[in-house]
Amino acid sequence: MRPKHLAIELSKLSPHPQHAVELEQYATEGDLAAFFVLAIDQLDSISGKDIVDLGAGNGILGIGCGILGAENVTLIEGDSMVCEIAQQNCSVIMQKYSPKLTTVNCMIGVDEVPENLSCDIVIMNPPWGFQSNKADRPLLEYGFNLQPSSLYVIHSANATHLEQLGKANGYDCEIVFESNFRLPPKYMHQSRKMGETEVRCWRFHKPGDAKITTIDD
């Protein structure tokens, strides 16, 4: 599927309400979501894989993987209202593309998490810790504990702890791309204008499985 067509399809999903500032609910827009999942597909081939989407929101990232041919996608979201929206979006997409999409309402770090999930790739856009320090840790640690072949994270470009956390869990990392991420006005300290922040996509992988060639290589 072409990036433009995937972006349009993902943009049609019922949107994330972003109603809980304390949970740092960032809605990933269709263009960025499409770019993200297509980058994963290029590096790790999504077709036939089992994907786990942590902090899935309205499901846009996991659903994108489903459209591209993932065998199974499990979307885990802690906010019950948002999880219902993800379920609705999954129902629509499953009728159109027939992927197997499963939603789970679970607040990682608070609730008992699903165990023994079949998982090739973990994806996430976790809270970045603007409202609560280390808010991303439960999702990242659970993702590593699933022992995927690769784990993809969209995070603030200013984040400096990800590489160290990955190494502590036996993973090396590489930067897949950098982009801009739009933030709603209510997250911009009383500003009435839509803000932007720089983000990076990290790919965590087992040692020896780097996929991105650098100049030094």
Summary of the structure (lengths in Angstrom):
residues: 217
radius of gyration: 16.1
end to end distance: 31.0
largest distance: 47.0
contacts: 705
relative contact order: 0.15
helix: 33%
strand: 24%
